[in-house]
Amino acid sequence: MRTGRGTLSVAAGLVLVALAALGYVLPPAFDPPPLQVDAAFRALPVQPAAELKPVVAATPYRTEKITMPAQGQQLQATVRAPATPGRHPAMVFISGSGNGSQEEFTPQAEFLAAAGVVTLAFDKRTVGYNFRDRDFGLLADDALRMVDYLRTRPDVDPATVGIWGVSEGGWVVPIAAARSSAVGFVVLVSSPNVSPLRQVAWALNEQLLRLRAPTGVRDLLTRAMGVFGFDFLRHDAMPALRGVHQPVLALYGTTDPSIPFVESTRALTTALEQAGNERYTIRFLDQADHAMRVGGGPFAPGYLETLANWIKGLPGTGKPELHLAGATPVQRFQAADVPAAPWYAGGTMLGLTICLAAVGYVAGPVAELVVRLRGGPPPPAQSHAALWAPIRKRLRRMAWTGLGLLVSVVAFITVLVMFSVNQAGAWPAVLGGWLVVRVLAVLMLLQEVTAVATVITALREGLLPTRWQHVAVAGVLGGTGLLLVAAAYYGLFAFPW
């Protein structure tokens, strides 16, 4: 007796609804609420004109290549020092995430050196820093080595040696400043000041809104983020910020899509006020992005001038008339924390699920091969072979669909992260990728239902499976069942589409 299409459709529909409900019920949920902006950010005062006055950048300077010993490796650096006599203020550049190169700071370093500031830019370490492990304290030690070196130079004023950090460097610089009074001042550019996990989740949410991605895409990403247990993702910046007693200049762009700049400013001011540090200057630059550039092109108007005038004006500029000024920032949503995945959806369980599914998919062919090598039983009867053939075909298709779903999900997440990092992409690409992932998930569900029906029908018609055939059926059906539950957790069956 064959199972009708109507029956199969109803069964598949019921399973689909059950899996969709499972995805809704299981925690964690991520839905950042709109940001309630306090009065201080609704209309910022104009930046004082003295901070924007033109900088005479005509001082000749010399360039020196040096090698600095650090923990586990040697760090290559470039010093640009004014050729004029006397002692000058100095500053060390700290890069953001990734394999930071000293070359990325060349335009800023040259401008400051010509304006009378000694600068040092160095290549970020490769030993002890990678995608999974990021020791911000170790990076802070590297920065302090550079500060100590600059303080020994005869052309540097040892009381005015500071550290500049961008993006991820915003978690590094406060640690260094809190550890050593040798740091004379601090410059924070696009500094998150919230945990890395919050910053990344906020940036991804902003990017998905720009790309008009369905809500399910955000749920997929945030639940995937909750799986990873990287310690640095939950780094708390507040203790180090509360230890900063030096003058602070913090610069933010109003079009920065990578950090929650309003909450980052709140965190900074809260920490400094708790530390009793009133020597801070926070400026928002109109149209500036994460790198203080306009649309990835030239530096935002006033950025280099503000930086140079503030450094050269120390210690007087350390106590500004206005703590907060510049263009008015607009942050739409809060930087909500991504909840850690529950035990049944953690990295260990996810890895175990994938491994069990893979074992289930290969168990049948391996068992069949073992039987043949051992000189198994005689070929089955023609009727048995006819009943087994459609089952075998379905099992093979299910294995390929499961593999395709895993590959497509990983590829889709990778593309979304690359879109966010590079501020690229278009909504058709996101919707297209989401459609592929969900179609494969539904196809896998339909294959599971029809395969079960086919096996039941064959058994009723007299199929007597051998041991390896039992293994093949149980392995593929069980492995696919595990993947279906995992897909439900990550919202691949959620409504609406």
Beta strands, then each sheet from edge to edge (+ up, - down):
strand 1: 61-70
strand 2: 73-82
strand 3: 88-94
strand 4: 118-122
strand 5: 156-166
strand 6: 185-189
strand 7: 248-253
strand 8: 280-285
strand 9: 324-326
sheet 1: 1+ 2- 4+ 3+ 5+ 6+ 7+ 8+ 9+
end
